Every structure is written in C-alpha cells, then in structure tokens.
Amino acid sequence: MIQQNYKISSIDNLVDILKSKELTQIEDYKSLLVQIYSAKNTPQWYYLLGNCIKAAFPSAVVVGTSSVGEISNGRMYTSSTIISFTFFKSSSIKLLSHECSKGQELDISNAIVDSLHLMQTEIKGLLLLTTPPQIDAMLVLNRINEKSTGYPVFGGVSADYSNKPKAVIFDGNICHAQGVIAVAFYGDIQIEPYTYLGWIPLSKEMTITETDGMIVKTIDNQPAFSVYERYLGLKIEDEFFQNVMEFPFLIKRDGQTIARVPFGVNKHNGAIEFHADIKAGETFRIGYGNPSTIIDESTHIQNQIQGFQPEAIFLYSCICRRHLLQHDVELETIPFNKIAPTSGFYTFGEFYAKGSNKYLLNSSMVAVGLRESIQNGSTHNIKTERLINNQQLVDSDQHQHAQIVSRLVTFINTTTQELEEQNKQFKTLIEQKNQFLGMVVHDLRNPIGVIQGFSEILGNRVDDENKRYTQIISHVSADMLNLVNDFLDISKMEAGKLELKKTDVDYIQFVENNITLNRMLSSSKEIEIKSDFQLSSQTIAIDSRTITQVLNNLIGNAIKYSKRNTTITVKILTENNQIITQVIDQGVGIPKNEIKNIFKPFSRSSISPTEGESSHGLGLAIVKKIVEHYGGSISVSSVVGKGSTFSFSLPIN
C-alpha cells in the first residue's frame, strides 16, 4: 500500500500532480482510492476534480466531501482542497452511493447491506460518508452494524464552513446534498480504528426530560436553551453554534463517554437541535476540552496505532477540536504522519464502529490504520516524541494558547469537584431534613384532624356562649392542618418526589370551574372575580390536583390582599406554544424590594391581608415549584396601593 497526499490550488495544479513521477511510477497496484476533502461545496468543483482524476486513473474509486478543515500529511489546512491517493497492491474496494432523504435511512442502509452480501466476500472495513442534518446518520450506522460480520465502520459527516446545511458528498460522478456513500475494503487488508475524546465534564449533572427525534425540548423540565443561558450567559439571538461548539453535552452511554454538540436553537421555545441521536432520560454534563488531556490521549492512540504498523492513516476529527485548539490542533495530528502518511478532514460528526461499540460521535478524533502487510524495520519511539511535545507545550511561546486553556480547565474542574463534594454533603442534610419533616408532619396531621373533628362535634352540643370557643378551636385547627399539608407538599417537592398524574383537560373550562368555586370566598368580601379568556378552549395535559393548588393559592392570595368592593381578573392567553394564566388584582400590592423574595419559603411581605386572614408564607413557594415541575415559569409585577399581577405559563404540548 502506498499513500500520497497533496494540497492543490487549481485544476492546472492537479493536472501537474497527476503527471508527476510520484504517481505515474506507481505500478502493479490492484485498486486505487482517491479521497477529496475540500472547503468548497459547489458540485462543479468536484466534477472538475473527478474528471481530471478519472482521465489519469480510469479505474480509480473517487469519493469526496466538503469539510471545515483539511488534513494532509498530518498538517491542518483551512479553505483548501486536499486530495489523497491510496494505492492498494493486494486488496480491493467497492463504491456504494445513494441519494437519501429523511425517512429513507433504513431503506438505504438495507440496500447497502444487501449489496455487500451479494459480493460474497469477507468485508474487512467500511468507510462511511453522510450529509447533515437532513438524515439520521445514526440510523444508517446502526443498521449497517447490525447486519455486519464484525468489520469496522469509520468515516465522517460532511461539513460546511458556513455552519449551514450546505455540505455535500461526492461519489466520483454525482454530488449528494442528501446522501450516503460507503466504500467497502476486502482482500489482503487489515483495518484498525481508534477513537478518543479529551473533553472533561465541568457542570453539574442534568437530565434530558423531553426530546423530539434529535431535538431536545427540555432539560430538568426547563427549556433546553436555559442551560447555555445560565452557564455561558448566552442570549437566544446570539450566534448559537459558534458560541457552544466547545461546550458539548457529555453523556455516559454503554459505559462510554460520548459528546453531543448542539447546532441550532429554536428561538420560540428554546429547544436545541442536534445532528446525532440523543435520548430523553439520559443524564449529561456540559464539558470542555482540555488540551493537555487531548495530547495525552492522542499519544496513547499513537502508541497503539504504531504497534499496528499501518501503511496509511485516515483521520476524522470534529470541528470542535479545531475550534478549541486553533493552530495547536497540529500537536495531535502531525505525530500520526511520523507513523504513516496521514490525511483526513474536520467533520460535523465521526463514525466509529468496532465490535459491539457503534457510535456517531461529536468532538472526537477517529484515527484509522490500514495495512496490507507487516512492514519490516524498527518502529518510532512515540513515547520519546511525546516528551518533546509535552516540553514544547509547557515552555514554548508557540503553544501558549493550549497551555493557558489547560491550566484554566484544570482550575475549573478542581473547583467543580470541590463544590460537588460540598453539594453531596448538603444534599444528604436536605434529605435527612425532609425525611424528619415528613415524619413529623405525617404524625401531626392525624391528631390535628381529630381536634378539628371533635371541635365541630362539641359545637353542636354546647350552648351559644361556649360555641364561640369551639368555633375558634375548629378555625385554628383548620389553619394548622393546612399548614401541615403545605409542609408535607413542599418536603415532597424538595425531595423530588412530586408525581404528576396528567390527563387531557379543557384548560379554559378547568379554570372557569375553579373561578366559580373561589367566588364563594370572594363574595364574603364583596369582591368580583371576572374572566378574560382570549380563547374559547385549549386542551392540555395537566395533573388537576396540582394546578388546582396553583389557582387556589393565587386567587386566594388575591382575595386576601384585596379590599372590599374591588375586582380580580383571571386572564388566559397563549404565546410561543405556552398557555399563560394571569391573576390580576386591585389590592394592596407588594413593595418593589420584596418582590425578589416573594417565592421563597416562609417569605412574607410587610403588607398584611386586608381583614386579618392567615398566611404562613409557603403557598407561593409551592406554586413556583409546581409550575417549574411542568417546565413552565411564574412571575409577578406589582405597584403598592394599586395591585399585583401574577402570571404563570404551562407548555401546551
């Protein structure tokens, strides 16, 4: 096997290369694979290149892909075109190319598998190129791997410098904007793929709570974008991909850490779009690349691939690595070329399947060694070279960027670990507190209920003079029972044990029914409750008990803090796939400096209920936890002496 790699500047330059002795003197080869990696995504460019190559080497298999960085002889180039010629002396290759629209992934994968079976030969490896984001590349990889006989699958997802869905792949004759290209290797060839990540987790662990295909809608029941808003300070109108590509989700799957890089955000609902599979229920942490870790892992892979003694190396590296390391990215690519001629490209995703492991990766490097025969001679001592590289990383001004980033990542990682240890201790104390509170509250509820029950019985048996005392006992015990129940609710919520039994209801009718019940309370203060609904019906899935609790708290508070002969308005509208409920009163209002604490447990305003009604400061804290558990939000605006508006949103679907 012989591999020659070239950076070309024009068609004339390519013609000269094709006539050079380096290529024309290679004889007695059985097959030739030509790979084109180019910053250009115009089909005409690939057709010109393909025609020139086919004119010089009619039997060559030509494939190509648009890229966001090109690798030739281990060096990284940008806005260029790289062409790699791999001559096989004793093995063969077969090209399979298909147009593929979304929804056709399984059919196309089955067609590829069927074609491979018809070859009736042992496949030694499969190079795979696909386009993003129109097709689900993981479906393609899964089906091929399910039907394979254990051969490795490797390759990449085509990319584009504009970070838009304009990438193309090329099969020597046709450019696909949506497609799959596979190159099967068979005969006297051995192929060994390797992969490594180098990203480390920095954030706390979070859970993906709602997905739609490759779109993540909510994380910990909050709009997915809020994660990047909180950790990176991003605004939804910012250039999203450019700001987050170095901060992927790190997910543990099948005992391996894989990265998922978001490529877009829905500005209406905060959903995040990915180009690779991601599942509801998976936990993840936001990660960042550590240059020192990347170089260490790169060296480990180089040692392994050196032992394999390849004659050619293909590299498929994520754009995130290039973006993170800048020109220092060559610290991980150039050493491969000291082992064997190395070429490749920077991708929007990397394929790696070996044995039972099959992944569409992000932020990773996939290095593939190929050989037709064991080479004679001694191997390089990569460990010695690594020490030199490491010394350069520490001392040389040339790599200060990598050095500084490594130190910052180490600092952040250590600080995060310290905070996590403290958080574990804090969570243990919270759990113990909640368990104790739950037991105490549970034990108090029964005797208080007995007191209330017997006071009502006594009230029917005593004279009018003593009945007043039994009414006081009954009223106070009822308040105590409500307080106990609120304690129990908030302890469940803090322990994460709030269970929602959702059913589809007409939310408009549901709120109207609740208003009718609350009118019985408001009538005693001669307060009118009005409805202002901007829609006649809207079906949503809710747990009736918890949303009743929300409405009763908000409307009940409005009644408590409103004077006689005023009006409360309950307004409903929709916005950005959310249904918004507003409770608007003409009450005493909340001082501006107290609003920020109004939803905290036991927080009370300095303003008292207008007729001495009781308030223990847990109601709004419970309301906030319930609404956020649905993935909604709650807010308040208020003017002292004029009234308050409490608004909460719930997702429609």
N, C-alpha and C positions, 0 to 999 in steps of 0.2 A: 504494500500500500504506500502510495506517495500522495502527500497533500501540499498544494501550493496556494498561497493566499495573496490577493492583490487588492490594493485600493486604486480605483480607476477614477479619472477626472472627466473622461469624454468617451464617445464611441470610437474616435480615432485612437485614443489611448488603449482601449480594449483590443482593437484590431492589432496594434503593435504587440500587445501581450500575447495574443493568440498565435502570433508568428514567432514568438521568442523561442530560443533553444530550450529554455526551462520546460516548456510544454511540448514542443514538437519532437524533442528527443526521447520523450517517454514512450516506450513501445511495449508490446506484449501485455497490455492490460486487458482485463476481461470486461470491465464496466467502468463508467465514469459518472460521478455525481457532481454536478455544479450547483452551488448554492449562492444566491444573490441576496444580500442584505442591504437595503437602501433607504435613505431618508425620504426618497421620492415615493409618492403614492399614485402617480399617473400611469395608467396602463401602457400608454405609448412608450414610456421609458423601458419598461420590462420587455415589450415586444421587440424593440430595437436591440436590447441586450441579448434576448433569446435567439433572435435571427442570426446575429453575429456568431454566437457560440455554436449554434446548430450547423452553421456553414462550415466551421472549422472542425467540429466534432459531431457528426450527424447522429451517432448512436448515444450521445450523452443524455442522461436524465437531468433536466434543468428544473430547479424549484427556486422560488424567491419569496421574500416577504418585506413589507415596509417595516421600519424599525424606528426606535428612538435612541439610537446609539449603535455603532457597528464595531465589531472586534476583528482585527486582523493581526495575526502573529502575536496575540496577547495584548496588543495595544488598542485603546479605545479611541474611536473617531466619532465625530458628530457631523451631521448634514453631509454625509458622504455615501458612496456606494462601494461595498466590499464584495468581491467575488472569490469564492473558494472552490478549487478544483481538487477532488479526491479521486485518485486512480486506484481501482481495486484489481489486483493481479490474479486472484483466485476465488473471488466471490462475486455475487450478482445482486442487482437491485431491481425493484419493480415499483413503478409510479401508479398511485391511485388518486384520482382527483374528482371532486364532486362539488357542485353548487349545493348550498344548504341554507334554507330559510328556517326561521324559528318554527319549531314544531316538527321539523323533519329529522331531528338529530338521531333518533333511534333507527329510522329507516336507512339513513346514510351510513350509520355505524354498522348495521346488519349487512349492507351492501359491501362495505369494506371487508368485513369478516368473511363473508361468502367468497369474495374474490381471493382472499388469502388461502382459504381452504381448497379452492379449485386449483391452486398452484401445486398442491400435493408435494410439498417440500417443507423442510423444517425451517421456520422463520427464526432468525437469530436476533432481530430487533426491528422496531418500527419508529421512524421519525414522523412526528405529527405536527402539522401547522394548521391553525384555525384563525378565524376572524372574530373580533369582539365588536360590540356586545350583543350582536343580533342573535347569536346562537348560544345554547348552553353547552359549553365545551366539556364540562364535567360529565354530562350525559354520554357524550361521544367516548370519552376516555373510559368510563365505567363499563359500557357495553363491549368495547374492544377488549378490555382487560378480562371481563367475564368469560369471553369466548377464546381467549388466547391460550397457548400451551405453556405460558410462563415466561415468554420472551419479554425483554424490557421495552417500555414505550417512553419516548422522550421527545422534547421539542418545545415550541413556544407559541404564544398567542401574538399575532401580528399587532403592530403598534403604529402610532402616528404622532408626529411632533406637535400637532395642534391639540392633542389630547381629545380629539373629536372622533366619532365613529366613521373615519375615512380610511382606515387601514385596508390593505389588500394583500392577498397571497397569489402566487404565480406558479403555474404548472408547466411552463415552457411554451405554452400555446395560448392559454387563457388566463386573465386576471379575474379573481373572485373577490367581490366586496363582501360576499357572504358565502363561506365555503369551508371545506375540509380537504387538506392534501396529506396523503400518507406515502412514505417511502419505505418499502419492506426490504430488509437485508437478509440474504441467505447464502449458503455455501460455506466456504472456508473463512469464516469471520467470527470474531468474538467481540462482544459489546458489553461494556460495564458502565452504568450510570451512577453518579454520586450526587448528593444534594446537601446543602447546608443553609442555615438561615442567618444567624448572627444578630437577630433582634432580641431584645430582652424586655420583659413586662415592666411597666412603670406605674400604671394606675391601679386602683383597687379593682377587684373582680366585679364584673357586671353580668347581667343575664339578658340575652336577646328574647324579648317576650312576644313579638309579633312579626311575622315575615309574609311576603307575597312573592314566591319564587326567589329571585336574587335581590329583592328589595327588603330592607329591614325597616319596619314601620316604627316599632317602639323598643326601647331598652329600659329595663326596670320600670315598665309601664309608662315611660315618658317618651315624647317624640325623639327619635333616634339622634337627630342633629344636636339636641341639647347636650350630648356628651362632648362634642367638639366645641360647642359654645362655652361649656364650663371649663374644660381643660386647656383649650387653646385660645379662648377669647374671640372665636370667630363670629362674624355676623353672617346671616344666611345669604346676604347678597355678595359676600366675598367670593373670590376665585377659589372654588372649593378644592378641586383636585390638587392644584399647585400647593395648597396650604396643608393638606392632610396626607400626602403620599408617603411621608416619612413616619407617619403615626398610624400603622395598621392595627386592626384587631388581631390579637394573638389568641388562638383557640387551641385547646387541647382536644385532639381527636385521635382515637385509636392509639393512645399513648404517645402521640407525636404532637409537637407544637407547629401549627400552620398559621400563616398570616393571611388576612383578608384586607385588601386595600379598597376603600370606597372611591368611586369615580364620579359620583354626582349626587346632588341633593334636590329633593322636591321642595320648592320654596313655599308651597301652600301648606303642606302638612309636616314638613321636617323629616320625611322618610329619606333613607340613604340607599343609593344604588351601588351594587357590586357587579363584577364580571365573573364571579365564581360562586359556587354553592355556599350557602350559609343557612343555618337551621335554627328555628325557634327552640328555645330551651337550652341552647349552648351557652356556656359561660366564657367570658373573654376578659382580657385586659388590654388597654392601649399600650403599644410598645414603641420602642425607638431603637435604631441601630447603634451598636457600639463598635466603632472602627477597630478597636483592639480585639474584640471578640470575633469580628468578621475575619480579620487577618489570621487569628489563631485557628479558626475553623477552616479557613482556606488552606492553611499549611497542613492541617491534618488530612484534608482531602487530597492535597498534592502528594503527600506521602503514600496514601493508599493507591492513587492512580499511577504513581511512579512504580510501585510494586507490580502493577498490572502490565507495565511496559507497552503502552499504546504507541501506535504509529501515527495517529491523528487524534485531536481532541476537539469536540464541539462544545461551545459554551452557550447557555441560555440564561441570561441574567435579567432581573427585574429592573425597570426604570427607577424604582425607588432607591436601589443601591447606588446608581449613578448620581441621582439627585442628592443623596446623603453624603457620599464621599467626594463628589466633584472629581477633579483630576487624580485624587488619591485612589480612585477606584482601580487604577492600574496596579496598585500594590497587591491586589488579589488576582489579577488576570495575567500579568506578564510572567509570573513564575510558571504558569502552566506551559507556556511556549518553550521553556527550558527543558521540558519533558518531551514534547512533541509539537509539531505545527498546530497552532490553535486559532480557531475562528468561531464567530458566533454573533449574536445580536442581543440588544436590550429590548425586553418584551413587556406586554401587559399581562403576562401570566406564563408559568412554566409547567410543562408536563413532566411528571416523574411517576413511572410505574415499574415496580420491581417486586416480583413475588406477590404477596398479599397486600403490599403497600401500593396504593394508587392515589395520586393527588394532582389536582390542579393547584399550583402554588402561586403565591404572591410574595414579593420582597425577597425571594430566594435566588440562589445560584444552582443551576443544574449543570454539572460537568460530565461529559460522556467520553470515555476512552474507547477507541476502536483499534483492532489489530487483526492481521491475517496470519502472522507468525511471530514467535518469540524472537525478539532481537538479541543479537549477541553483544557482548561488551558490558562494561560496568554501568551502573546507574548513577545519576547525580545524587549527591547527599543533600536532599531538600532541607533537612533539619539545620545544616550549616548555613544554607542560604537564608533560611528563616531568621536565624540570629542576626544576620546582616540587615535584613529588612526591619527587624524589630529595633535594632540600633538606629536605623535611619528614622523610624517612626518617632523615637524618643528625642533624638538630637538634631535632626536636620530641619532647617527652616523650610525646606521644600514641603514637608508634611505637617506643618503646624496645625492646619485645619483639622486633620484627623486626630492629632494629639489632644487638642483642646476639647473636641467633641467627646473623646474617650473619657477625659477627666470629668467633664460635666455629667455624662451619663452615669459614671460610677458614683458621683456625688448624689445625684438624684435617686439612683437605685438604692444606695445605702440609707438615705433619708426615708425613702418609701418603706423599706424593710423595718426600720425603727418605728415608724408610725403604725405599720401593720401589727407589730408586736404589741404596742400600746393599745391599738384598737381591739385586738383579741381579748386583752385583759378587760377592757371597757365593756365589750360585748358580753363577756362572762358575767360581769357585775350586773349589767342590764337584764340578762336572762334570769339571774338569781332574784333580782328585784321584782321582775314580772311574775315569776313563779310565786314569790312570797305575797305579792299584791293580789294575785289571782286567788290564792288560798284564803287570804283574809277576807277579800270581797265576797267570795263564794260562801264563806262561813257567816258573814254578816247579813247576807241577803235574806236567808230564811227567818232569823229572829225578828228582823225589821218588818218583814211581811206579816209575821204573827202579831206584832204590836199594832200594825195598821188594821189588820182584820179584827182583832178584839176591840180596838177603839171604836170601830164602826158598830160592832155589836152592842157595846156599852152605850153608845149614843142613842140607840133605840130603846134603852131600858131606864135611863136616868131622867130626872126632871129637867126642866128648861134651864134652871140655874147651873146645873152641872154639865149639861150638854155642850156648853161653850168650851169647857175644858177638854172633853173628848174630841171635839172638832179640831182643837189646836193640836192634840196628840196625833190625830189622823193626818192633818195637814203637814206637820213636821216630819212624821214618819214617811209620808209620800215623797217629800223632798229628799229625805235620806235615802230612800230606795232608788230614786232617780240618780242620785249622786253615785251610789254603789254600782248601779248598772253602767253608768258612764265610765267609772273606774275600770270595770271589767272589760268594756269595749276597747278602751284605749290601751289596756295592757295586752289584749289580743293583737291589736294593730302593731304595737311596738315589737311584739314577738313574731310578727309576720304570719299570724295565724288567722287573719281575716279571710273568710271564704265567701266568695260571691256566687250565688246561685242565680245565674242570669236567665231570663226568659224575654221573649219579644213582647213589648207592650207599645201601645199608642201613647207616646210620652205626653202629648198635648192633653189627652183625656186624663192621664195619670195625674198631671199637675193640677188640672181643674178639680179633680176629686179631692186632692189634698187641700186646695184653697177652700173648698166647701166645708171641710172639717175644721179648718182653722178659723173660719168665720164665726164659729160658735164661741171661740175665745175672744176674738176681736170685738164681738158685739157687746161684751160686758164693759168695754171701754169706749163704745160708740165709734169704733174705728172701721172704716170701709176698706175692704180688700178688692181691688179691681184686677181684671185680666187684660193683658195687652199682648196677644199672640200674633206673630207675623205669618203664621202658617196654621192650617186647619188640622193637620195630622202629620205625625212623623213616628215611624216605628224604629225603636232602638232596643238593644238587648241590655237590660239592667237587672240588678237584684233589687226587688221592690222594697224590701225592708231597709236596706242601707240608704237608698235615695229618699225614701220617706223620712228617714232620720235627718238627712241633709235639709230637706224642705222644712220640716218641723222646726229645726234649730234656727234656720234663717228667718222664716216667717214669725216664729215665736219670739225671737230677739227683736224683730221689727215692732211687734206688738208691745213688748216690754218697754222699749225705749221711745215709744211714740206717745204723744199726749192725746187726750180725748178729742174726738171730732176731727181727726186727721185722716189721711188716705195712705194706704200701702198699695203699690202696683207691682204685680208679678208679670214680667215681660219675658217672652221667648222669641229668639231669632236664631238663624243659622249663619255660620261663617267658616270657610275653609274646612268643610266636612266635619264641623263641630256644631252641636246644639248648645246654645248659650241661654242660661236662665239668669234673670236679674231680679232681685228683690229690692225695691226702691221705697224708702220710707220718708216721712216728713218729720222725723224725730229729732232727738237732741244732738245727734252727731257724735263724732269721735275726734278728739284733739289730734292734730297732724302728727305730733311727736309720739303718739301712742299707737298709730296705725301699724307700724312695722312689727309690733309685738302682739297684735290682736289675735293671731292664730296659734300662739304658743300656749301650752297647757298652763292653767291657773293664772293666765294673764287677764287682768280686768282693767277696764277703762276707769278713769277717775269720774266719769259720768255715771250716775246711778239710774236704774229703772225709774220710770216716772211715778209709779204708785207702789214702790217698795217691793216689787217682785224679786224673788230669789234668783241668784246667778252665781254658780261656783267656778266658772272660768274654764270648763272643759269642752263645752259644746262646739265652739269654733275650731278647736284643735282636732276634734273628732271629724267634723265636716271636712277639714282640709285633708286629713289622712284618707278618708273615704274617696273624695274626688280624685286625689292623686293616684289612688289604687286603680281607678278606672282609666288612668292615662290622661286625665283632664287637669284643669288648673282653676284656682279661685283667686279673686282679687276684691279689693274694696276701695271705694272713693267716698269721702265724707267731708262735710262742712259743718262745724259746730253751730248748732241752732237752726240748721236748715235741713239736715237729714243725711242719710247714708244710702249707698248703692252697693250691694254685694252681688258679684257676678261669678258664676261657675260654669265651666264648659265640660261637656261629655262627648266622646267620639261617637259619631253616628254609626260607623261600622269598623 
